[in-house]
Amino acid sequence: MRKKVLVTGFDPFGKDTINPALEAVKQLEGVVIDDVEIVTQVVPTVFHDSIKAAIKAIETHRPDVVICVGQAGGRTQITPERIAINVDDARIPDNQKNQPIDEPISEDGPAAYWSTLPIKRMVHQMRKDGVPASVSNTAGTFVCNHLFYGLMHYLTIHAPQIRGGFIHIPYIPEQTIENDSPSLSLDVIVRGLKTAAVIAATEKDDIREIGGTIH
């Protein structure tokens, strides 16, 4: 039976005109790999609105798995996130000039949610496929973590049968022309996300191996 994976990607934010998450989503829409179908949704880089857009896509597509994807400039690898924390602490405003500081995402939610994706198995397979990858233990406190937490809060309450999580990706080369930040090609990022989607859809159990780096 075919599995469906919903992948979300943010639009550009701040002074950026490119977001690699959006560029990756464009290439992933409608991709079918064996018995895994990928559907996608663009979400705004806006607190709360990002969660609303993701929930609407979940209710439309009824996926088996949800993977939210966001940019983490400065990272060198594709990094599935382990945990989302219940706090917004924005260093810069979002795309609607919201800048919450030390505010809970959910007043009645727990301090944190674990990803329900097999993150180490995903990393293991991406590396096996020649894609730089590692587990991350911090999703930050901006809109990426906000969406990750909001996703897991929604799934826990309304759709516990759906597994979900978040993956951060590096800049793509076009974003680093005038600086010395690391980057990965979009082709490599897309290849890694395809692998992650297939593993997330077909493997429920994670593996035990070293993966405790803090990004």
Stockholm file with secondary structure:
# STOCKHOLM 1.0

chainA/1-215         MRKKVLVTGFDPFGKDTINPALEAVKQLEGVVIDDVEIVTQVVPTVFHDSIKAAIKAIETHRPDVVICVGQAGGRTQITPERIAINVDDARIPDNQKNQPIDEPISEDGPAAYWSTLPIKRMVHQMRKDGVPASVSNTAGTFVCNHLFYGLMHYLTIHAPQIRGGFIHIPYIPEQTIENDSPSLSLDVIVRGLKTAAVIAATEKDDIREIGGTIH
#=GR chainA/1-215 SS CCEEEEEEEECCCTTCSCCHHHHHHHHHTTCEETTEEEEEEEECSSTTHHHHHHHHHHHHHCCSEEEEEEECTTCCSBEEBCEEESCBCCSSCCTTSCCCCSBCSCTTSCSEEECCSCHHHHHHHHHHTTCCBCCBSCCCSSHHHHHHHHHHHHHHHHCTTSEEEEEEECBCGGGGTTSCCCBCCHHHHHHHHHHHHHHHHHCCSCCCCCCCCCC
#=GC SS_cons         CCEEEEEEEECCCTTCSCCHHHHHHHHHTTCEETTEEEEEEEECSSTTHHHHHHHHHHHHHCCSEEEEEEECTTCCSBEEBCEEESCBCCSSCCTTSCCCCSBCSCTTSCSEEECCSCHHHHHHHHHHTTCCBCCBSCCCSSHHHHHHHHHHHHHHHHCTTSEEEEEEECBCGGGGTTSCCCBCCHHHHHHHHHHHHHHHHHCCSCCCCCCCCCC
//
